[in-house]
């Protein structure tokens, strides 16, 4: 009988965080890709069914960490700010305000850490996103901007035993995995600082196959939101496009709505039932300040959620040192910015819809009804469509992606046309 992480993967509930690999002493866990690019943990012949991997899996929450919050969608919030890094190169190279990288710069300069765990994208036939350990601030700039594709970040924790104080930057599932690991063993107690990123979802790696098909590059990497246009020397944060860069330095720019058109198609089922958009296990959570007033929509800023006394001490020190430009905003701002109520209703519906999936393990993620039943037929259809699409070869997946992009472009064209006609009517009215 199985007593390992394969039960989670077979149930489409693997978040590919890598915690299971970090705890495994038998090298029994590999990470594999499905045809559509869904990343999942897979057991090999070294497995002895000890069950340790299940005890650290965020999808099972053996330690019931999610129950420690009065509202698990919000978590503990000390203070909320809007801000940006005062280091211009850090800010310019960032996707939004550069705060996460700015925090790491501060921690290195103050000698509060001797290493940081981050992700980095490299050129490849399909761009490669890997976890890396950096040991000095000069390595930080190559790790900026979001990757949006799966990465088993915590697999690299097997290499951290020689470091005394580590900061980690991760998505909610990564930091949930860290919390589970630290509850299970003291081996990871040298992770001292947790910087979380707001996460709506990660897309399956097949989305990069679509970008490759558009560009024709043999080897390339992607900046999913390039806010600074180095050719025109200007910022375009709100409308930042996708920029693909080949290993020879060639660039191809694609409009941002390409990714928007493909988000649903490439969203793995596990992300559909994740409540932790705001990264509640972080010391500081950083994200985009969408929908909030008086935001710099040209150059960009960051939403900064301080969740712990440690996080507050870092933010305060950076402000005193002139490393962080910030202003306070009310503690309900993250709720409004990230549409938490919408997230709540979506998770409830998908949690109920998951009954259509081939699940073989019990998970709190599938018991989020909050006391009432909802019509989840649309969510059931989306889950079934994903499972069916995943069975197809990648060329069929790419073909379906092209159709979705065409639909989105037609919709945008119609909206622009209506806007143009309305604008003309208003101008004529005031003539």
C-alpha positions as CSV (number, residue, x, y, z in Angstrom):
1,X,0.0,0.0,0.0
2,X,1.3,3.5,-0.9
3,X,2.3,5.7,1.9
4,X,4.1,8.4,-0.1
5,X,3.7,11.6,-2.1
6,X,2.6,9.7,-5.2
7,X,-0.9,9.6,-3.7
8,X,-0.9,13.4,-3.8
9,X,0.4,13.6,-7.3
10,X,-2.0,11.0,-8.6
11,X,-4.8,13.1,-7.2
12,X,-3.7,16.3,-9.0
13,X,-2.9,17.9,-5.7
14,X,0.9,18.3,-5.9
15,X,1.9,21.9,-5.7
16,X,5.4,21.0,-6.8
17,X,6.9,23.0,-3.9
18,X,9.7,20.4,-3.3
19,X,9.2,20.0,0.5
20,X,8.8,16.2,0.0
21,X,12.2,16.0,-1.7
22,X,13.8,18.1,1.0
23,X,12.7,15.7,3.8
24,X,13.5,12.5,1.9
25,X,16.7,10.8,2.9
26,X,16.5,8.1,0.3
27,X,16.6,10.3,-2.9
28,X,13.3,8.6,-3.7
29,X,11.5,11.6,-5.2
30,X,11.9,13.0,-8.7
31,X,9.9,15.8,-10.4
32,X,8.3,15.1,-13.7
33,X,6.4,17.0,-16.4
34,X,3.1,16.0,-17.8
35,X,2.5,16.6,-21.6
36,X,0.9,20.0,-20.9
37,X,3.8,21.0,-18.5
38,X,2.2,20.3,-15.1
39,X,5.0,19.6,-12.7
40,X,4.5,16.9,-10.0
41,X,6.4,14.7,-7.6
42,X,7.1,11.1,-8.6
43,X,8.3,8.2,-6.5
44,X,11.2,6.0,-7.7
45,X,12.4,2.6,-6.6
46,X,14.3,4.0,-3.6
47,X,11.1,4.7,-1.7
48,X,10.6,2.8,1.6
49,X,7.1,4.1,2.2
50,X,8.1,5.9,5.5
51,X,5.5,8.6,4.9
52,X,7.7,11.5,5.9
53,X,7.0,13.2,2.5
54,X,3.3,13.2,3.4
55,X,3.9,14.9,6.7
56,X,5.4,18.0,5.0
57,X,3.1,18.3,2.0
58,X,1.2,21.6,2.0
59,X,-1.7,19.9,0.3
60,X,-2.2,17.7,3.4
61,X,-1.2,20.1,6.2
62,X,-0.3,17.4,8.7
63,X,0.4,20.0,11.3
64,X,-2.8,21.9,10.7
65,X,-1.0,25.1,10.2
66,X,-3.8,26.7,8.2
67,X,-6.2,26.5,11.2
68,X,-4.0,28.9,13.2
69,X,-5.6,32.0,11.5
70,X,-9.0,33.5,12.2
71,X,-9.2,34.0,8.5
72,X,-6.8,31.8,6.5
73,X,-7.2,33.9,3.4
74,X,-5.9,37.0,5.2
75,X,-3.5,35.7,7.9
76,X,-1.9,38.0,10.4
77,X,-1.3,41.6,9.2
78,X,0.8,44.0,11.2
79,X,1.0,46.8,8.7
80,X,0.5,47.5,5.0
81,X,2.4,49.8,2.8
82,X,2.8,50.9,-0.8
83,X,6.4,51.4,-1.8
84,X,9.5,50.7,-3.9
85,X,13.2,50.1,-3.6
86,X,15.2,53.3,-3.4
87,X,18.0,51.6,-5.4
88,X,17.2,52.7,-8.9
89,X,18.8,49.8,-10.7
90,X,16.9,47.4,-8.5
91,X,13.7,49.3,-9.1
92,X,14.2,49.6,-12.9
93,X,15.0,46.0,-13.3
94,X,12.0,44.9,-11.2
95,X,8.6,43.8,-12.3
96,X,6.9,46.2,-9.9
97,X,8.5,48.1,-7.1
98,X,11.6,45.9,-6.6
99,X,10.9,45.5,-2.8
100,X,11.6,41.8,-2.5
101,X,15.0,42.2,-4.1
102,X,15.5,45.3,-2.0
103,X,14.9,43.4,1.2
104,X,17.5,40.8,0.2
105,X,20.0,43.6,-0.6
106,X,19.4,45.0,2.8
107,X,19.8,41.7,4.6
108,X,23.1,41.0,2.8
109,X,24.5,44.5,3.5
110,X,23.6,44.3,7.1
111,X,25.1,40.8,7.3
112,X,21.8,39.4,8.7
113,X,22.0,36.5,6.1
114,X,24.8,34.6,4.5
115,X,22.6,33.1,1.7
116,X,19.3,33.5,0.0
117,X,17.1,31.0,-1.9
118,X,15.5,32.4,-5.0
119,X,14.6,31.3,-8.6
120,X,16.4,32.1,-11.8
121,X,15.4,31.7,-15.4
122,X,18.0,30.5,-17.9
123,X,17.9,30.3,-21.7
124,X,16.8,26.9,-23.1
125,X,14.7,25.3,-25.8
126,X,12.0,25.9,-23.2
127,X,13.3,28.4,-20.6
128,X,14.6,26.7,-17.5
129,X,13.5,28.0,-14.1
130,X,15.6,26.6,-11.3
131,X,16.1,27.3,-7.6
132,X,19.5,28.6,-6.7
133,X,21.4,29.6,-3.5
134,X,23.1,33.0,-3.8
135,X,25.7,34.1,-1.3
136,X,26.2,37.7,-2.1
137,X,24.1,40.7,-3.3
138,X,25.8,41.0,-6.7
139,X,23.9,37.9,-7.8
140,X,20.5,39.3,-7.1
141,X,19.7,41.3,-10.2
142,X,19.7,38.2,-12.4
143,X,16.9,36.7,-10.3
144,X,14.4,39.5,-10.6
145,X,10.9,39.4,-12.2
146,X,8.3,36.7,-12.0
147,X,8.7,33.3,-13.8
148,X,5.0,32.3,-13.6
149,X,5.9,28.6,-14.3
150,X,6.4,25.7,-11.8
151,X,9.6,25.3,-9.9
152,X,10.3,22.9,-7.0
153,X,12.0,25.5,-5.0
154,X,12.5,23.5,-1.8
155,X,14.4,20.7,-3.4
156,X,17.5,22.9,-2.9
157,X,17.1,22.9,0.9
158,X,19.3,19.7,0.9
159,X,22.2,22.1,0.2
160,X,21.8,24.6,3.0
161,X,23.2,22.9,6.1
162,X,26.5,24.9,5.9
163,X,24.8,28.3,6.1
164,X,23.9,30.0,9.3
165,X,21.1,32.4,8.3
166,X,19.1,32.1,5.1
167,X,16.3,34.2,3.5
168,X,13.9,32.5,1.1
169,X,11.7,34.2,-1.5
170,X,8.8,31.9,-2.5
171,X,5.2,31.5,-3.5
172,X,2.6,30.5,-0.9
173,X,3.0,26.8,-1.5
174,X,6.8,27.1,-1.0
175,X,6.4,29.0,2.3
176,X,3.7,26.6,3.5
177,X,6.2,23.8,2.7
178,X,8.9,25.6,4.8
179,X,6.5,25.9,7.7
180,X,5.7,22.2,7.5
181,X,9.4,21.3,7.3
182,X,10.3,23.5,10.3
183,X,7.5,21.8,12.3
184,X,8.8,18.4,11.4
185,X,12.6,18.8,11.9
186,X,15.2,21.2,13.1
187,X,17.3,20.7,9.9
188,X,15.8,23.8,8.4
189,X,15.9,26.2,11.3
190,X,18.6,28.2,9.6
191,X,15.9,29.6,7.3
192,X,15.4,32.9,9.2
193,X,13.6,35.3,6.8
194,X,10.6,34.4,4.7
195,X,9.7,36.8,1.9
196,X,6.4,35.9,0.2
197,X,5.1,36.7,-3.2
198,X,1.4,37.3,-3.9
199,X,0.3,34.4,-6.2
200,X,-2.8,34.1,-8.2
201,X,-1.6,30.8,-9.8
202,X,1.3,29.3,-11.7
203,X,0.8,28.2,-15.3
204,X,1.9,24.9,-16.6
205,X,5.1,24.9,-18.6
206,X,3.2,24.4,-21.8
207,X,2.6,28.1,-21.9
208,X,6.3,28.5,-22.7
209,X,5.9,26.1,-25.6
210,X,3.3,28.5,-27.0
211,X,5.6,31.4,-26.7
212,X,8.4,29.4,-28.4
213,X,6.0,28.6,-31.3
214,X,5.3,32.4,-31.7
215,X,8.9,33.4,-31.6
216,X,10.6,30.6,-33.4
217,X,13.7,30.9,-31.1
218,X,15.7,27.7,-30.6
219,X,16.9,28.8,-27.2
220,X,15.4,31.7,-25.2
221,X,14.1,33.0,-21.9
222,X,11.0,35.1,-21.1
223,X,10.3,38.3,-19.2
224,X,6.6,37.9,-18.6
225,X,6.1,41.6,-17.8
226,X,8.9,43.9,-19.0
227,X,8.0,47.2,-17.4
228,X,11.1,49.1,-18.5
229,X,11.7,49.5,-22.3
230,X,15.5,49.9,-22.6
231,X,15.1,50.8,-26.3
232,X,12.7,53.7,-25.7
233,X,14.1,54.5,-22.2
234,X,10.6,54.6,-20.7
235,X,8.4,52.7,-18.2
236,X,5.1,51.0,-19.0
237,X,4.2,49.2,-15.8
238,X,0.5,48.8,-16.2
239,X,0.7,47.6,-19.8
240,X,4.0,45.8,-19.6
241,X,4.4,43.3,-22.4
242,X,5.9,39.8,-22.7
243,X,9.5,40.0,-24.0
244,X,11.2,36.8,-25.3
245,X,15.0,37.0,-25.6
246,X,17.0,34.5,-27.5
247,X,20.4,33.2,-26.4
248,X,21.8,35.5,-29.2
249,X,20.2,38.6,-27.8
250,X,17.3,38.9,-30.2
251,X,14.1,40.1,-28.8
252,X,10.4,39.6,-29.7
253,X,7.7,41.5,-27.9
254,X,4.2,40.0,-27.4
255,X,1.2,41.9,-25.9
256,X,0.4,41.1,-22.3
257,X,-3.1,39.8,-23.3
258,X,-1.4,36.7,-24.7
259,X,-0.7,35.5,-21.2
260,X,-4.1,36.7,-20.0
261,X,-5.8,34.6,-22.8
262,X,-3.9,31.5,-21.7
263,X,-4.1,31.7,-17.9
264,X,-7.2,29.5,-17.5
265,X,-6.0,27.0,-20.0
266,X,-2.7,26.3,-18.3
267,X,-3.9,26.6,-14.7
268,X,-3.2,23.2,-12.9
269,X,-6.1,21.9,-10.8
270,X,-4.1,22.3,-7.5
271,X,-4.0,26.1,-8.0
272,X,-7.8,26.1,-8.3
273,X,-8.3,25.1,-4.7
274,X,-5.5,27.2,-3.1
275,X,-6.7,29.8,-0.7
276,X,-3.3,31.3,0.1
277,X,-3.1,34.0,-2.5
278,X,-1.7,36.5,0.0
279,X,1.1,34.2,1.3
280,X,0.1,34.1,5.0
281,X,3.3,32.2,6.2
282,X,5.7,35.0,5.1
283,X,7.3,37.6,7.3
284,X,6.7,40.1,4.5
285,X,4.5,39.6,1.5
286,X,5.1,41.6,-1.7
287,X,2.9,41.9,-4.8
288,X,1.3,44.2,-7.3
289,X,-0.9,47.0,-5.8
290,X,-3.7,46.6,-8.3
291,X,-7.0,48.4,-7.7
292,X,-5.6,50.7,-5.0
293,X,-5.8,54.5,-5.2
294,X,-2.9,56.8,-6.2
295,X,-0.7,54.0,-7.5
296,X,2.2,54.8,-9.9
297,X,0.8,53.0,-12.9
298,X,3.7,54.2,-15.1
299,X,6.8,53.2,-13.2
300,X,5.3,50.7,-10.8
301,X,5.1,50.1,-7.1
302,X,4.7,47.2,-4.7
303,X,2.1,46.2,-2.2
304,X,4.0,45.4,1.1
305,X,2.2,43.3,3.8
306,X,4.1,43.0,7.0
307,X,3.1,39.9,8.9
308,X,5.6,39.5,11.8
309,X,7.7,41.5,14.2
310,X,10.8,40.4,12.3
311,X,9.3,41.6,9.0
312,X,8.4,45.0,10.6
313,X,12.0,45.4,11.9
314,X,13.4,44.9,8.4
315,X,10.9,47.4,6.8
316,X,11.6,50.0,9.6
317,X,15.4,49.6,9.2
318,X,15.2,49.9,5.4
319,X,13.1,53.1,5.8
320,X,15.6,54.7,8.3
321,X,18.5,53.8,6.0
322,X,16.8,55.3,2.9
323,X,16.6,52.0,1.2
324,X,12.8,51.9,0.9
325,X,10.4,54.5,-0.1
326,X,7.0,53.7,1.4
327,X,3.7,55.1,2.5
328,X,1.1,53.5,4.8
329,X,-2.2,52.2,3.7
330,X,-5.0,50.6,5.6
331,X,-4.8,46.9,6.6
332,X,-7.8,46.1,4.4
333,X,-6.0,47.1,1.3
334,X,-4.7,43.6,0.4
335,X,-8.2,42.3,0.6
336,X,-9.4,44.9,-1.9
337,X,-6.3,44.8,-4.1
338,X,-6.3,41.0,-4.6
339,X,-10.0,40.5,-4.7
340,X,-10.0,38.1,-1.8
341,X,-13.8,37.7,-1.7
342,X,-13.7,36.5,-5.3
343,X,-10.9,34.1,-4.4
344,X,-13.0,32.7,-1.6
345,X,-16.0,32.0,-3.7
346,X,-13.8,30.4,-6.5
347,X,-12.1,28.1,-4.1
348,X,-15.3,27.0,-2.5
349,X,-16.7,26.2,-6.0
350,X,-13.6,24.3,-7.2
351,X,-13.3,22.5,-3.9
352,X,-16.7,21.0,-4.5
353,X,-16.1,20.5,-8.2
354,X,-13.0,18.4,-7.4
355,X,-15.2,15.4,-6.8
356,X,-15.0,14.9,-10.6
357,X,-11.2,14.3,-10.4
358,X,-9.5,11.0,-9.8
359,X,-8.6,11.8,-6.2
360,X,-7.2,9.0,-4.0
361,X,-6.3,10.9,-0.8
362,X,-8.1,13.1,1.7
363,X,-7.1,16.7,1.8
364,X,-8.4,19.8,3.6
365,X,-8.2,21.6,0.2
366,X,-11.2,19.5,-0.9
367,X,-13.3,20.3,2.2
368,X,-13.6,24.1,1.9
369,X,-17.4,24.3,1.5
370,X,-17.8,26.8,4.4
371,X,-21.1,25.3,5.2
372,X,-23.0,25.6,2.0
373,X,-23.3,24.1,-1.5
374,X,-22.8,26.1,-4.7
375,X,-23.4,25.6,-8.3
376,X,-20.0,24.3,-9.4
377,X,-20.9,23.1,-12.9
378,X,-18.7,25.6,-14.7
379,X,-15.7,24.7,-12.4
380,X,-16.3,21.0,-13.0
381,X,-16.2,21.6,-16.8
382,X,-12.9,23.5,-16.5
383,X,-11.3,20.7,-14.4
384,X,-12.5,18.0,-16.8
385,X,-11.3,20.1,-19.8
386,X,-7.8,20.3,-18.2
387,X,-7.6,16.6,-17.7
388,X,-8.6,15.9,-21.3
389,X,-6.3,18.5,-22.7
390,X,-3.4,17.1,-20.7
391,X,-3.7,13.8,-22.6
392,X,-2.9,15.6,-25.9
393,X,0.5,16.0,-27.6
394,X,2.0,19.5,-27.3
395,X,1.2,20.5,-30.9
396,X,-2.5,20.0,-30.2
397,X,-2.2,22.0,-27.0
398,X,-0.4,24.8,-28.9
399,X,-3.2,24.7,-31.5
400,X,-5.8,25.2,-28.8
401,X,-3.8,28.0,-27.3
402,X,-3.8,29.9,-30.6
403,X,-7.6,29.7,-30.7
404,X,-7.9,31.1,-27.2
405,X,-5.6,34.0,-28.1
406,X,-7.6,34.7,-31.3
407,X,-10.8,34.9,-29.1
408,X,-9.1,37.3,-26.7
409,X,-7.9,39.5,-29.5
410,X,-11.4,39.7,-31.1
411,X,-12.8,40.6,-27.7
412,X,-10.2,43.4,-27.2
413,X,-10.8,44.7,-30.7
414,X,-14.5,44.9,-30.0
415,X,-13.9,46.7,-26.7
416,X,-11.6,49.2,-28.3
417,X,-14.1,49.8,-31.0
418,X,-16.9,50.5,-28.5
419,X,-14.6,52.7,-26.5
420,X,-13.6,54.7,-29.6
421,X,-17.2,55.2,-30.6
422,X,-18.2,56.3,-27.1
423,X,-15.2,58.7,-27.0
424,X,-16.2,60.3,-30.3
425,X,-19.8,60.8,-29.0
426,X,-18.6,62.5,-25.9
427,X,-16.2,64.7,-27.8
428,X,-18.9,65.7,-30.3
429,X,-21.3,66.4,-27.4
430,X,-18.9,69.0,-26.0
431,X,-18.1,70.7,-29.3
